[in-house]
Amino acid sequence: MTLLIRGGTVVTHEESYRADILCEDGKIQAIGTHLDAPVGSEVIDAADLYVMPGGIDPHTHMQLPFMGTVASEDFYTGTAAGLAGGTTSIIDFVIPSPGQSLMEAFETWRGWAEKAAADYAFHVAITWWDDSVREDMGTLVREHGVNSFKHFMAYKNAIMATDDILVQSFSRCLELGAVPTVHAENGELVYHLQQKLLAQGMTGPEAHPLSRPPQVEGEAASRAIRIAGTLGTPIYLVHVSTKDAVDEIAYARQQGQPVYGECLAGHLVLDDSVYLDADWTRAAGHVMSPPFRPKGHQEALWHGLQSGNLQTTATDHCCFCAEQKAMGKEDFTRIPNGTAGIEDRMAVLWDEGVNSGKLSIHDFVALTSTNTAKIFNLFPRKGAVRVGADADLVLWDPAGTRTISATTHHQNVDFNIFEGKTVRGIPRHTISQGKWVWRDGELHAERGAGRYLERPAYPGVFDVLQRRAEHDAPQPVERG
């Protein structure tokens, strides 16, 4: 298919200008004014639209086996919903069970993802440690294009990575040129508080945020950052939700440490009052970790985005329907953790960020696409509007509106945390691999069209870290 996008305003993370864009063979072939339309090509009139890089969601969990059930969204339905929302690539997570071979888990997830409608990559979680894990990490980086590994500091007695595992894995990441990522919550404190609340008769969803107060995220963020700083590795903190963690990131970055922070669209706009809903199902529908926070933390997250201390936005898209959430009817610790958002992230961020003046249109592109591509070494194939880049584009209508609802969204779940919110600024068209996949409200996702994205090791930050290590290398004292 050949597409000519005519007369749109191209918006990147650093500039905007009027141009035509020619897409062919899945790539951007030409950018210029008054381009000729090749014979047989389709022409899109983008005169009143912004043309931006397709969104990249760096944090999703499609088809995840978790807490005794499996997420209702698979790789096809989830990526298709993403295309409807302007997101053209995801980075999902391979999560081995403790004791399971990383390679075995990786092949399982690769099989599940073959049905994806959009391009995808994987972070791989380190949930246990021995020499085989160390070797598998090397194989994943060198032979399969994995350049990031995930560490859960929460979920005691399940997939929690203890400090000794963090040290071993972060050190191995440094050797391999891979980025360590962390879910920063103190798992010991969370477990203690959960048991204490249950003993007090607190069994409903309102206990969930009480068991994971902001301090447990701040402490874990501080600990992970300091371990990374001691070892000389970069570090990426997922779903930052508190002022406590933002402050830890800001302090470390002020000292010159390469720390990256991600926040979720939901954490930017919702607060913990959702857990006080008199309807148990609605309250449980918001249960995720970290939970939505008390008022005030949202402002800190916006300031983190504005200051550059937070660089990416994501969803932690992990869907569980009401019947699955009801597994925790008598015990809040058994409510499957997860909410949806892949279809709504970009529109919510535009409406709440750009329309309010918190963010510029260039900030928006950086936060929804380009920064993720740079951190995880996908740029300029992804996250860019330039000749040779993948033709993954979203044509954005800043005047268009949509009211978000579980009754009309494309996500395979019966609940939406943004229910009833009307957003101004929506994807009018989405282009994936040069193909028109979302067109004026009609979804044309193709099952299995998504490609696995290999990401080279050693993103640019490693060059800086190597030079620092060489400059600061300790020298023995020579004594007579």
C-alpha positions as CSV (number, residue, x, y, z in Angstrom):
1,M,0.0,0.0,0.0
2,T,1.1,3.5,-0.8
3,L,-0.3,6.4,1.2
4,L,0.2,10.1,0.7
5,I,-0.7,12.3,3.7
6,R,-1.4,15.6,2.2
7,G,-1.0,19.0,3.9
8,G,-0.8,18.1,7.6
9,T,1.2,19.8,10.3
10,V,4.1,17.5,11.2
11,V,4.8,17.6,14.9
12,T,7.9,16.0,16.4
13,H,9.4,16.2,19.8
14,E,11.3,19.4,18.8
15,E,9.6,21.1,15.8
16,S,6.5,21.5,13.8
17,Y,6.0,22.3,10.1
18,R,3.5,21.9,7.2
19,A,4.4,19.0,4.8
20,D,3.2,16.0,2.8
21,I,4.4,12.6,3.8
22,L,4.7,9.6,1.4
23,C,4.5,6.2,2.9
24,E,5.4,3.0,1.0
25,D,6.6,-0.5,1.9
26,G,6.0,0.3,5.5
27,K,8.4,3.2,5.6
28,I,8.3,7.0,5.3
29,Q,9.8,7.5,1.8
30,A,9.5,11.2,1.4
31,I,8.6,14.4,3.3
32,G,8.1,17.7,1.5
33,T,5.6,20.1,0.0
34,H,3.4,19.4,-3.0
35,L,4.6,15.8,-3.4
36,D,3.1,14.0,-6.4
37,A,0.7,11.2,-5.6
38,P,2.0,7.9,-7.1
39,V,-0.4,6.0,-9.4
40,G,-2.8,3.9,-7.3
41,S,-1.9,5.5,-4.0
42,E,-4.4,6.6,-1.4
43,V,-4.5,10.2,-0.3
44,I,-5.4,11.4,3.1
45,D,-6.3,15.0,3.5
46,A,-4.6,16.1,6.7
47,A,-5.1,19.9,6.3
48,D,-6.6,20.4,9.8
49,L,-4.7,17.6,11.5
50,Y,-1.4,17.2,13.3
51,V,0.8,14.3,12.0
52,M,2.8,12.8,14.8
53,P,4.8,9.6,15.5
54,G,2.5,6.8,16.6
55,G,2.4,6.3,20.3
56,I,4.6,3.8,22.1
57,D,3.3,2.3,25.3
58,P,6.3,1.1,27.2
59,H,4.3,-0.8,29.9
60,T,1.5,-3.3,29.0
61,H,0.5,-6.7,30.3
62,M,-1.4,-8.6,27.6
63,Q,-2.7,-12.1,28.4
64,L,-0.9,-12.0,31.7
65,P,-1.4,-15.0,34.1
66,F,-1.6,-13.2,37.4
67,M,-3.1,-13.7,40.9
68,G,-5.0,-16.9,39.9
69,T,-6.5,-15.7,36.6
70,V,-5.4,-14.5,33.2
71,A,-5.9,-10.9,32.0
72,S,-8.9,-10.6,29.7
73,E,-7.0,-8.7,27.0
74,D,-4.9,-10.7,24.6
75,F,-2.2,-9.5,22.2
76,Y,-4.6,-9.0,19.4
77,T,-7.5,-7.2,21.2
78,G,-5.0,-5.1,23.2
79,T,-2.9,-3.9,20.3
80,A,-6.0,-3.3,18.2
81,A,-7.4,-1.1,21.0
82,G,-4.1,0.7,21.1
83,L,-4.3,1.4,17.3
84,A,-7.8,2.9,17.9
85,G,-6.1,5.2,20.5
86,G,-3.1,6.2,18.3
87,T,-0.6,3.8,19.9
88,T,1.3,1.8,17.3
89,S,3.9,-0.1,19.4
90,I,4.0,-1.6,22.8
91,I,6.7,-3.0,25.1
92,D,5.1,-5.9,27.1
93,F,6.6,-8.0,29.9
94,V,7.8,-11.6,30.0
95,I,7.4,-12.7,33.6
96,P,8.9,-16.1,34.4
97,S,7.7,-18.0,37.4
98,P,10.4,-18.3,40.1
99,G,12.6,-21.2,39.1
100,Q,11.4,-21.1,35.4
101,S,13.9,-20.7,32.6
102,L,13.9,-17.2,31.2
103,M,14.2,-18.6,27.7
104,E,11.2,-20.9,28.2
105,A,9.1,-18.0,29.4
106,F,10.3,-15.8,26.6
107,E,9.3,-18.4,24.0
108,T,5.8,-18.7,25.6
109,W,5.2,-15.0,25.4
110,R,6.5,-14.8,21.9
111,G,3.9,-17.4,20.9
112,W,1.1,-15.5,22.6
113,A,2.2,-12.3,20.8
114,E,2.1,-13.8,17.3
115,K,-1.5,-12.6,17.0
116,A,-0.6,-8.9,17.8
117,A,-2.0,-6.3,15.4
118,A,0.8,-3.8,16.1
119,D,4.6,-4.0,16.6
120,Y,5.8,-5.2,20.0
121,A,8.9,-5.8,22.1
122,F,9.5,-7.3,25.6
123,H,11.1,-6.4,28.9
124,V,12.0,-9.7,30.7
125,A,11.4,-9.9,34.4
126,I,14.0,-11.3,36.8
127,T,12.0,-13.1,39.5
128,W,14.8,-15.4,40.8
129,W,18.5,-15.9,40.5
130,D,21.1,-18.5,39.7
131,D,23.8,-19.0,37.0
132,S,21.2,-20.1,34.4
133,V,19.4,-16.7,34.8
134,R,22.7,-14.9,34.2
135,E,23.3,-17.0,31.1
136,D,19.8,-16.5,29.8
137,M,20.0,-12.8,30.2
138,G,23.1,-12.9,27.9
139,T,21.2,-15.0,25.3
140,L,18.2,-12.7,25.3
141,V,20.4,-9.6,24.7
142,R,22.7,-11.0,22.1
143,E,20.3,-13.2,20.2
144,H,16.8,-11.9,20.7
145,G,17.2,-8.1,20.9
146,V,16.0,-7.7,24.6
147,N,17.7,-4.7,26.1
148,S,15.7,-4.2,29.4
149,F,15.0,-6.3,32.4
150,K,12.2,-5.8,35.0
151,H,12.5,-6.2,38.7
152,F,9.4,-6.3,41.0
153,M,10.3,-5.0,44.5
154,A,6.8,-5.9,45.6
155,Y,4.7,-9.1,45.6
156,K,6.4,-11.0,48.5
157,N,6.2,-14.8,48.3
158,A,5.6,-14.5,44.6
159,I,7.8,-12.6,42.1
160,M,9.6,-10.1,44.4
161,A,13.2,-9.4,43.7
162,T,15.2,-9.1,46.9
163,D,18.2,-6.8,47.2
164,D,20.7,-9.5,46.5
165,I,18.9,-10.3,43.2
166,L,18.8,-6.6,42.3
167,V,22.6,-6.4,42.8
168,Q,23.3,-9.5,40.7
169,S,20.9,-8.5,37.9
170,F,21.8,-4.8,37.8
171,S,25.5,-5.9,37.5
172,R,24.7,-8.3,34.7
173,C,22.6,-5.6,32.9
174,L,25.7,-3.3,33.0
175,E,27.8,-6.0,31.4
176,L,25.3,-6.6,28.7
177,G,24.3,-3.0,27.9
178,A,20.7,-3.5,29.1
179,V,18.5,-1.1,31.1
180,P,17.3,-2.3,34.5
181,T,13.7,-1.3,35.2
182,V,12.0,-1.6,38.6
183,H,8.5,-1.6,40.1
184,A,9.4,0.3,43.2
185,E,7.3,-0.7,46.3
186,N,8.7,-2.1,49.5
187,G,7.3,-5.6,49.4
188,E,8.0,-6.4,53.0
189,L,6.1,-3.3,54.2
190,V,3.2,-4.0,51.8
191,Y,2.9,-7.6,53.1
192,H,3.0,-6.4,56.7
193,L,0.4,-3.8,56.2
194,Q,-1.9,-6.1,54.3
195,Q,-1.9,-8.7,57.1
196,K,-2.4,-5.9,59.7
197,L,-5.4,-4.5,57.8
198,L,-7.0,-7.9,57.3
199,A,-6.6,-8.6,61.1
200,Q,-8.5,-5.3,61.7
201,G,-11.4,-6.5,59.5
202,M,-10.5,-4.3,56.6
203,T,-11.3,-6.6,53.7
204,G,-12.7,-4.2,51.0
205,P,-11.0,-2.3,48.2
206,E,-10.6,0.8,50.5
207,A,-7.9,-1.1,52.3
208,H,-5.8,-1.5,49.1
209,P,-4.3,2.0,49.1
210,L,-3.8,1.8,52.9
211,S,-1.6,-1.2,52.4
212,R,0.6,0.6,49.9
213,P,1.0,4.1,51.2
214,P,3.2,6.6,49.3
215,Q,6.2,6.0,51.7
216,V,6.6,2.4,50.5
217,E,7.1,3.6,47.0
218,G,9.5,6.4,48.0
219,E,11.6,4.0,50.1
220,A,11.9,1.4,47.3
221,A,12.6,4.1,44.7
222,S,15.4,5.5,46.8
223,R,16.9,2.0,47.4
224,A,16.8,1.0,43.8
225,I,18.3,4.3,42.6
226,R,21.1,4.0,45.1
227,I,21.9,0.4,44.2
228,A,22.0,1.5,40.5
229,G,24.2,4.5,41.4
230,T,26.6,2.4,43.4
231,L,27.0,-0.1,40.6
232,G,27.1,2.5,37.8
233,T,24.0,1.4,35.9
234,P,21.2,3.4,34.5
235,I,17.7,2.7,36.0
236,Y,14.2,3.2,34.8
237,L,11.3,3.4,37.3
238,V,8.0,2.2,36.0
239,H,4.6,3.7,37.0
240,V,5.9,6.4,39.3
241,S,2.8,7.5,41.3
242,T,4.0,9.6,44.2
243,K,5.7,12.9,45.1
244,D,8.0,10.8,47.2
245,A,9.4,8.8,44.2
246,V,9.5,11.9,42.0
247,D,11.6,13.7,44.6
248,E,14.0,10.7,44.7
249,I,14.4,10.7,41.0
250,A,14.9,14.5,40.9
251,Y,17.6,14.4,43.5
252,A,19.5,11.6,41.8
253,R,19.3,13.4,38.4
254,Q,20.6,16.6,40.0
255,Q,23.6,14.6,41.0
256,G,24.1,13.5,37.4
257,Q,22.8,9.9,37.8
258,P,21.0,8.5,34.7
259,V,17.5,7.8,36.2
260,Y,14.4,7.6,34.1
261,G,10.8,7.8,35.3
262,E,7.5,6.7,33.8
263,C,4.0,7.7,34.9
264,L,0.6,6.4,34.0
265,A,-2.3,8.5,32.5
266,G,-4.5,7.2,35.3
267,H,-2.2,8.4,38.1
268,L,-2.1,11.9,36.5
269,V,-5.9,12.4,36.8
270,L,-7.4,10.1,39.4
271,D,-7.0,10.1,43.2
272,D,-7.6,7.5,46.0
273,S,-11.2,8.6,46.6
274,V,-12.2,6.0,43.9
275,Y,-11.7,3.3,46.5
276,L,-14.4,4.7,48.7
277,D,-17.1,4.1,46.1
278,A,-20.2,2.5,47.8
279,D,-20.4,0.1,44.8
280,W,-17.8,-2.7,45.5
281,T,-17.4,-3.5,41.8
282,R,-16.6,0.0,40.9
283,A,-14.1,0.4,43.8
284,A,-12.5,-2.9,42.9
285,G,-12.3,-2.0,39.3
286,H,-9.7,0.7,40.2
287,V,-7.5,-1.8,42.2
288,M,-4.0,-1.7,40.7
289,S,-0.5,-1.3,42.1
290,P,0.7,1.2,42.8
291,P,-2.8,2.5,43.7
292,F,-4.3,5.8,42.9
293,R,-2.9,8.4,45.3
294,P,-4.2,11.1,47.7
295,K,-4.8,14.5,46.2
296,G,-1.5,16.4,45.7
297,H,0.5,13.6,44.2
298,Q,-1.0,14.2,40.8
299,E,0.4,17.7,40.7
300,A,3.8,16.3,41.6
301,L,3.6,14.0,38.6
302,W,2.7,16.8,36.3
303,H,5.6,18.8,37.6
304,G,7.8,15.8,37.0
305,L,6.8,15.7,33.4
306,Q,7.2,19.4,33.0
307,S,10.7,19.4,34.5
308,G,12.0,16.5,32.6
309,N,12.4,14.3,35.7
310,L,9.7,12.0,34.3
311,Q,10.3,11.1,30.6
312,T,7.6,8.7,29.5
313,T,3.9,8.0,29.9
314,A,2.4,4.5,29.9
315,T,-0.7,2.6,31.0
316,D,0.3,-0.6,32.8
317,H,-2.6,-2.0,30.7
318,C,-3.7,-5.1,32.5
319,C,-7.4,-6.0,32.2
320,F,-9.6,-8.0,34.6
321,C,-13.3,-8.1,34.3
322,A,-15.8,-7.8,37.2
323,E,-16.1,-11.5,37.6
324,Q,-12.3,-11.8,38.0
325,K,-12.1,-8.8,40.4
326,A,-14.8,-10.6,42.5
327,M,-12.2,-13.2,43.4
328,G,-11.3,-10.8,46.2
329,K,-14.8,-10.1,47.4
330,E,-13.9,-11.2,51.0
331,D,-10.2,-10.3,50.9
332,F,-8.8,-7.2,49.1
333,T,-5.4,-8.8,48.7
334,R,-7.0,-11.3,46.3
335,I,-8.5,-8.7,43.9
336,P,-6.5,-9.1,40.7
337,N,-4.4,-5.9,40.3
338,G,-4.8,-4.1,37.0
339,T,-6.7,-1.5,35.0
340,A,-7.1,-0.7,31.3
341,G,-5.9,2.4,29.4
342,I,-4.1,1.7,26.1
343,E,-6.9,3.1,24.0
344,D,-7.2,6.3,26.2
345,R,-3.7,7.2,27.2
346,M,-2.9,9.7,24.4
347,A,-6.3,11.4,24.4
348,V,-6.3,11.8,28.2
349,L,-2.8,13.2,28.2
350,W,-3.7,15.7,25.4
351,D,-6.9,16.8,27.1
352,E,-5.4,17.1,30.6
353,G,-1.9,18.2,29.5
354,V,-1.9,20.1,26.2
355,N,-5.4,21.7,26.5
356,S,-4.6,23.0,29.9
357,G,-1.2,24.4,29.0
358,K,0.7,22.0,31.2
359,L,2.4,20.5,28.1
360,S,3.4,21.7,24.7
361,I,2.5,19.7,21.6
362,H,6.2,18.8,21.4
363,D,6.2,17.6,25.0
364,F,3.3,15.5,24.1
365,V,5.1,13.7,21.3
366,A,8.2,13.2,23.5
367,L,6.2,11.8,26.4
368,T,4.0,9.5,24.3
369,S,6.5,8.2,21.8
370,T,10.0,9.6,21.2
371,N,11.5,9.4,24.7
372,T,10.5,5.8,25.0
373,A,12.1,5.1,21.6
374,K,15.3,6.8,22.7
375,I,15.6,5.2,26.1
376,F,15.0,1.6,24.8
377,N,17.0,2.1,21.6
378,L,14.2,2.1,19.0
379,F,14.9,5.6,17.8
380,P,14.8,6.7,14.9
381,R,13.0,3.6,13.6
382,K,10.2,4.5,16.0
383,G,9.2,7.7,17.6
384,A,10.3,9.8,14.6
385,V,8.8,11.5,11.5
386,R,11.7,11.2,9.1
387,V,12.6,9.5,5.9
388,G,13.5,5.9,6.6
389,A,11.5,5.6,9.8
390,D,8.7,3.1,10.1
391,A,5.5,4.6,8.8
392,D,3.8,4.5,12.2
393,L,1.9,7.7,12.4
394,V,-1.1,9.2,14.2
395,L,-3.2,12.0,12.5
396,W,-4.4,14.0,15.5
397,D,-7.6,16.1,15.5
398,P,-7.1,18.7,18.2
399,A,-10.8,19.8,17.9
400,G,-12.3,16.3,17.9
401,T,-14.1,15.0,21.0
402,R,-14.9,11.6,22.4
403,T,-16.7,10.5,25.6
404,I,-14.8,7.6,27.1
405,S,-16.9,4.6,28.1
406,A,-16.6,0.9,28.6
407,T,-19.7,0.5,26.4
408,T,-17.9,1.9,23.4
409,H,-14.2,1.3,23.9
410,H,-12.3,-1.4,22.0
411,Q,-10.6,-2.8,25.0
412,N,-11.7,-6.3,26.0
413,V,-12.8,-5.4,29.5
414,D,-16.1,-4.3,31.1
415,F,-14.7,-1.3,33.1
416,N,-13.0,1.9,32.2
417,I,-11.3,4.1,34.9
418,F,-12.0,7.2,32.7
419,E,-15.7,6.4,32.4
420,G,-17.8,9.4,31.3
421,K,-14.8,11.7,30.7
422,T,-15.1,13.7,27.5
423,V,-11.8,14.5,25.9
424,R,-11.0,17.1,23.3
425,G,-8.2,16.0,21.0
426,I,-8.4,12.5,19.5
427,P,-6.7,10.3,16.9
428,R,-8.6,10.8,13.6
429,H,-6.5,8.3,11.7
430,T,-3.8,5.8,12.7
431,I,-1.2,4.5,10.3
432,S,0.8,1.3,11.2
433,Q,3.5,0.0,8.9
434,G,2.2,2.3,6.2
435,K,-1.3,0.9,6.5
436,W,-4.5,2.7,7.4
437,V,-5.6,0.8,10.5
438,W,-7.9,3.4,12.2
439,R,-10.0,5.7,10.0
440,D,-12.6,8.1,11.2
441,G,-13.8,5.8,14.0
442,E,-13.5,2.5,12.0
443,L,-10.9,0.0,13.1
444,H,-9.1,-2.1,10.5
445,A,-6.7,-4.0,12.7
446,E,-5.1,-7.1,11.2
447,R,-4.6,-10.1,13.4
448,G,-0.9,-11.1,13.3
449,A,0.3,-8.0,11.5
450,G,2.5,-6.9,14.4
451,R,6.2,-7.6,14.3
452,Y,8.6,-8.4,17.1
453,L,11.0,-5.5,17.6
454,E,14.6,-6.4,18.4
455,R,16.3,-3.6,20.3
456,P,20.0,-3.3,20.2
457,A,22.0,-3.3,23.5
458,Y,23.9,-0.3,24.7
459,P,21.6,2.7,24.4
460,G,23.5,5.9,24.3
461,V,23.6,6.4,28.1
462,F,26.1,3.5,28.3
463,D,28.8,5.4,26.5
464,V,28.6,8.1,29.2
465,L,28.6,5.5,32.0
466,Q,31.7,3.8,30.5
467,R,33.6,7.0,30.3
468,R,32.7,7.8,33.9
469,A,33.8,4.3,35.0
470,E,37.1,4.7,33.2
471,H,37.7,8.2,34.6
472,D,36.8,7.2,38.1
473,A,38.4,3.8,38.2
474,P,40.1,3.1,41.6
475,Q,43.9,2.9,41.6
476,P,45.8,0.9,44.2
477,V,48.2,2.8,46.4
478,E,51.8,1.9,45.8
479,R,53.7,1.5,49.0
480,G,57.4,1.0,49.4
